Amino acid sequence: MNFIDLNAQYQILKDDISKRINRVLDSGAYIMGSEIKELESQLAQYAGTKYCVSCSNGTDALLIPLMAWNIGRGDAVFTSPFTFIATAEVIQLLGATPVFVDIDKDTYNIDFEMLEKAIQNVLKEGKLNPKAIIPVDLFGICADYDKINTIAKKYNLLVLEDAAQSFGATYNGNKSCSFGDCAATSFYPAKPLGCYGDGGAIFTNNDELYEKLISIRVHGQGDDKYNNVRIGINGRLDTIQAAILLSKLSIFDKEIAERNRVAKRYTNNLKNILKTPIIFENYSSVWAQYSVLAKSNEERTKIMDLLKEQQIPTVIYYPKPLHLQTAFENLNYNFGDFPISEDISSRIFSLPMHPYLCDSEIDKISNVIFEILN
């Protein structure tokens, strides 16, 4: 059994992907070919934004907007400690300071009440300049952007939506990547919409920001490639990856529906023995992962070990919150500073999730867990 079955998807799209790749090979436009503009147009239309800028990966999709906003030394950027390192890594790469905020115990997204308290504490200390918020749409569900954007407006902060796991999800009728001042997503192969390598995209409605994003993506380019008006990076998406994404986008909504079928069956099977994901009204999830909570670390280990014996893979997202990682020891956080993140990380684990998981496989996984716990 596969944790993610990319081959099943490939068999469906094989002919179309081959045609699109061959078209790129015939054109010789391996960098910034016509498929790039075509993809950006379709992605912007899908997300409901004015602009989309494709880029080399999800990390650069976070980095480039921060560069465009001139975020750097002395600035504070607020984010979650319960996420992949890229979210906070880009902040520290630019010399700014990540300020972590604990998560909601049900959604695992940033807690907006604690967010405002963290902003007030930074302002009171007076050592850093609060500049931006990076909420993370974890496991496929958007953060509470009505609350977050209200707080951001109150304190004059920029909002960068980390939608690496939520592209295709909705919140209050709007699609992921349409919230805040800017949004970033990832097309890493394991994502709900993934390419066959690294890839990412940035979304915005702001004309001025769009021009800066385009420039920074190609070495700070101005009117031509040898006129550099700012410091940038080499952050372009390969044309072949764009071709693959265009093919996958054609069945993306159908796959989201299938992911929801899988999640619904898991939840019906497991809701009485584990804490299953909670999807509140006015939200829909794209189910980047299906993550459940055991009662304890020991119970989690027992379940995962016995599932492994049955050749059923599981993964822990994330075993150690960022504030306890060596990479951020300069921030002087300690165990106990973010108790919800710490507790969730000690009990959470994810089950196989992809659109091609059949009911019998879901039931087999569920029955093994049921037998372990009963």
C-alpha positions in Angstrom: 0.0 0.0 0.0 1.3 3.5 -0.9 1.1 6.5 1.4 0.6 8.6 -1.8 0.0 6.8 -5.1 1.4 9.0 -7.9 1.6 6.1 -10.3 -2.1 5.6 -10.4 -2.5 9.3 -11.3 0.2 9.0 -13.9 -1.5 6.1 -15.7 -4.6 8.2 -16.2 -2.6 11.2 -17.5 0.2 9.4 -19.2 -0.7 10.2 -22.8 -1.5 13.8 -22.2 1.7 14.4 -20.1 3.8 12.8 -22.8 2.3 15.0 -25.5 2.8 18.1 -23.4 6.4 17.3 -22.5 7.2 16.4 -26.2 5.8 19.8 -27.2 8.3 21.5 -24.8 11.1 19.4 -26.1 10.3 20.2 -29.7 10.1 23.9 -28.9 13.4 24.0 -27.1 12.0 26.6 -24.7 13.0 24.8 -21.5 13.1 28.0 -19.5 10.1 30.4 -19.5 8.4 28.7 -22.4 4.8 29.5 -23.4 3.5 26.9 -20.9 4.6 29.1 -18.1 2.3 32.0 -19.0 -0.5 29.5 -19.8 -0.1 27.9 -16.3 0.1 31.2 -14.5 -3.1 32.3 -16.2 -5.0 29.1 -15.3 -3.8 29.1 -11.7 -4.7 32.8 -11.1 -8.2 32.1 -12.6 -8.6 29.0 -10.4 -7.6 30.8 -7.2 -9.6 34.0 -8.1 -6.6 36.4 -8.1 -5.4 39.0 -10.6 -1.9 37.6 -10.8 0.1 34.4 -10.4 3.9 34.2 -10.6 5.3 30.6 -10.9 8.6 29.9 -9.3 11.1 27.2 -8.6 9.7 25.8 -5.3 7.4 26.5 -2.4 10.2 27.9 -0.3 11.1 30.5 -2.9 7.4 31.3 -3.2 7.6 32.4 0.5 10.9 34.1 0.2 10.3 36.2 -2.9 7.3 38.2 -1.4 9.3 38.9 1.8 12.1 40.2 -0.4 9.7 42.4 -2.3 8.5 43.8 1.0 12.1 44.6 2.1 11.7 42.5 5.2 15.0 42.1 7.0 17.0 42.8 10.1 15.0 44.3 13.0 11.7 43.1 11.6 9.4 40.6 13.3 7.3 38.1 11.3 4.7 36.1 13.1 4.1 32.5 12.2 3.3 29.0 13.6 5.9 26.7 15.1 3.9 23.7 14.0 4.8 23.5 10.3 7.6 22.6 7.9 10.8 24.6 8.5 10.5 26.5 5.2 7.9 28.8 6.7 10.2 30.2 9.3 13.5 29.5 7.5 12.8 32.2 4.9 12.2 34.8 7.6 15.6 34.1 9.3 17.4 33.9 5.9 16.6 37.6 5.4 17.8 38.5 8.8 14.4 39.1 10.2 13.1 37.4 13.4 10.5 34.7 13.4 8.0 35.2 16.3 6.2 32.0 16.9 2.5 31.8 17.9 0.8 28.7 19.3 -1.9 26.9 17.3 -5.6 26.1 17.7 -6.1 22.7 19.3 -8.7 21.7 16.7 -7.5 23.1 13.4 -3.7 23.1 14.1 -3.6 26.5 12.4 -2.3 29.7 14.1 -4.5 30.9 17.1 -5.7 34.4 16.3 -6.1 35.4 19.9 -2.6 34.4 20.8 -1.4 36.1 17.6 -2.7 39.5 18.8 -1.1 39.0 22.2 2.2 38.1 20.5 2.1 41.3 18.4 1.3 43.4 21.5 4.2 41.8 23.4 6.6 42.7 20.6 5.4 46.2 20.5 5.7 46.5 24.3 9.3 45.2 24.2 10.2 47.7 21.5 13.1 45.7 20.2 11.6 44.6 16.9 9.4 46.2 14.3 6.3 44.0 13.6 6.1 43.7 9.8 4.2 40.6 8.6 2.2 37.5 9.5 2.6 34.1 7.7 -0.4 32.0 8.6 0.0 28.3 7.6 -3.0 26.5 6.0 -2.0 23.1 7.6 -3.0 19.7 6.2 -5.3 21.2 3.6 -7.5 23.6 5.5 -7.2 27.4 5.4 -6.5 29.5 8.5 -9.2 31.9 9.8 -8.4 34.8 7.5 -11.3 37.0 8.6 -9.8 37.2 12.1 -6.2 37.3 10.9 -6.7 40.1 8.3 -8.6 42.1 10.9 -5.7 41.9 13.3 -3.2 42.6 10.5 -5.1 45.8 9.5 -5.3 46.9 13.1 -1.5 46.7 13.5 -0.6 47.6 9.9 1.0 44.2 9.1 1.3 42.4 5.8 -0.2 38.9 5.4 1.5 36.2 3.4 -0.7 33.1 3.2 1.4 29.9 3.3 -0.9 27.7 1.2 1.7 25.0 0.4 -0.8 22.4 1.7 -4.1 24.1 0.8 -4.2 24.9 -2.9 -7.8 24.0 -3.9 -9.3 24.4 -0.5 -12.0 27.1 0.3 -12.8 29.5 3.1 -16.1 31.4 3.2 -16.6 30.6 -0.5 -13.2 31.8 -1.7 -10.3 29.7 -2.8 -7.0 29.2 -1.0 -4.3 31.6 -2.3 -6.7 34.5 -2.5 -6.3 35.7 1.1 -4.0 38.3 2.6 -1.7 40.6 0.6 0.0 37.7 -1.1 -0.1 33.9 -1.0 2.5 31.1 -1.7 2.0 27.5 -2.6 4.1 24.5 -3.4 4.0 21.9 -6.3 6.3 19.4 -4.6 5.3 16.0 -6.0 3.5 14.9 -2.8 1.2 18.0 -2.8 -2.5 17.6 -3.9 -1.4 19.4 -7.1 2.2 18.4 -7.6 4.7 18.4 -10.5 7.5 15.9 -11.1 10.2 17.9 -9.4 10.2 21.1 -7.4 7.8 24.0 -8.2 5.8 26.8 -6.6 3.6 29.8 -7.2 2.9 33.2 -5.7 -0.5 34.9 -5.9 -1.5 38.6 -5.5 -4.0 41.3 -6.6 -1.4 44.1 -6.1 0.0 45.6 -9.4 3.1 47.0 -7.8 3.9 43.8 -5.9 3.4 41.7 -9.0 6.1 43.7 -10.9 8.5 43.2 -8.0 7.8 39.5 -7.8 8.5 39.1 -11.6 11.7 41.0 -11.2 13.0 39.2 -8.1 12.2 35.8 -9.7 14.9 36.5 -12.3 17.9 38.0 -10.5 16.2 41.4 -9.9 15.8 42.0 -13.6 14.7 45.3 -14.9 13.9 46.1 -18.6 16.2 43.3 -19.8 18.3 40.5 -18.3 21.4 42.7 -18.0 19.7 45.5 -16.3 19.3 44.5 -12.7 17.3 47.0 -10.5 17.3 45.0 -7.3 18.8 41.9 -5.7 16.9 38.8 -6.7 17.2 35.1 -7.0 17.2 32.5 -9.8 13.6 31.3 -9.0 12.1 30.3 -12.3 9.8 27.3 -12.8 11.0 24.9 -15.6 8.7 24.7 -18.6 8.5 20.9 -18.4 7.1 21.2 -14.9 4.6 23.8 -16.1 3.5 21.3 -18.8 3.0 18.6 -16.2 1.0 20.9 -13.9 -1.3 21.9 -16.8 -2.1 18.3 -17.4 -2.7 17.6 -13.7 -4.9 20.7 -13.3 -7.3 19.2 -15.8 -8.4 16.5 -13.3 -7.6 18.4 -10.1 -11.2 19.2 -9.0 -12.2 15.5 -9.6 -9.2 14.4 -7.4 -10.3 16.9 -4.6 -13.7 15.3 -4.6 -12.1 11.8 -4.3 -9.9 13.1 -1.5 -13.0 14.2 0.4 -14.5 10.8 -0.2 -11.5 9.1 1.4 -11.5 11.6 4.3 -15.2 11.1 5.0 -14.8 7.3 5.1 -11.8 7.5 7.4 -13.7 9.8 9.7 -16.8 7.6 9.8 -14.6 4.6 10.6 -12.3 6.2 13.2 -14.2 9.1 14.9 -15.0 7.0 18.0 -11.5 5.7 18.7 -9.2 8.6 17.6 -9.5 12.4 17.3 -10.2 12.9 13.6 -9.8 16.1 11.7 -12.4 18.8 12.3 -13.7 20.8 9.3 -15.8 23.8 10.5 -18.7 25.3 8.6 -17.7 27.6 5.6 -14.4 25.6 5.2 -13.5 22.9 2.8 -10.2 20.9 2.9 -8.1 19.6 0.0 -6.7 16.9 2.4 -3.0 17.3 1.8 -2.8 14.9 4.7 -5.3 12.9 6.8 -3.9 13.4 10.3 -5.3 11.9 13.5 -4.5 12.2 17.2 -3.7 9.3 19.5 -4.3 9.7 23.2 -0.5 9.5 24.0 2.9 9.2 22.4 3.0 5.6 23.5 -0.3 4.8 21.9 0.8 6.5 18.7 4.0 4.4 18.6 2.0 1.2 19.1 -0.5 2.0 16.3 2.2 3.0 13.9 4.3 -0.1 14.6 1.5 -2.5 14.1 0.3 -0.7 10.9 3.9 -1.0 9.6 3.7 -4.8 10.3 0.7 -4.8 7.9 2.7 -2.9 5.3 0.6 0.2 5.9 2.8 3.4 5.9 2.3 6.3 8.2 4.1 9.6 8.7 4.4 12.1 11.5 3.9 15.7 10.6 5.6 17.2 12.6 7.6 15.4 15.4 9.3 18.5 16.7 7.9 22.0 16.6 10.2 24.7 15.1 10.8 26.5 18.4 12.6 23.4 19.7 14.7 22.9 16.5 18.5 23.6 16.7 18.2 25.9 13.7 16.2 28.4 15.8 18.0 28.1 19.1 19.1 31.7 18.7 15.5 32.7 19.4 15.9 31.4 23.0 12.6 29.5 23.1 12.2 26.6 25.5 10.0 23.5 26.0 6.7 24.6 27.4 6.6 27.9 25.5 4.0 26.6 23.0 2.2 23.8 24.9 -0.5 23.0 22.2 2.1 22.6 19.4 4.2 20.5 21.7 1.3 18.3 22.7 0.0 17.8 19.2 3.4 17.0 17.9 3.8 14.2 20.4 0.5 12.5 19.4 -0.3 13.2 15.8 0.3 10.9 12.8 -1.0 10.8 9.2 -2.6 7.9 7.4 -2.3 7.2 3.6 -4.2 9.8 1.6 -4.6 10.1 -2.1 -7.6 10.2 -4.6 -7.0 6.6 -5.7 -7.4 4.9 -2.2 -10.2 2.5 -2.5 -12.9 1.8 0.2 -11.5 -1.6 1.0 -8.1 -0.2 1.7 -9.5 2.5 3.9 -11.5 -0.1 5.8 -8.4 -2.3 6.2 -6.4 0.5 7.7 -9.3 1.5 10.0 -9.9 -2.1 11.1 -6.2 -2.6 12.0 -6.4 0.5 14.2 -9.7 -0.6 15.7 -8.2 -4.0 16.6 -5.2 -2.3 18.2 -7.2 0.0 20.4 -9.8 -2.6 21.4 
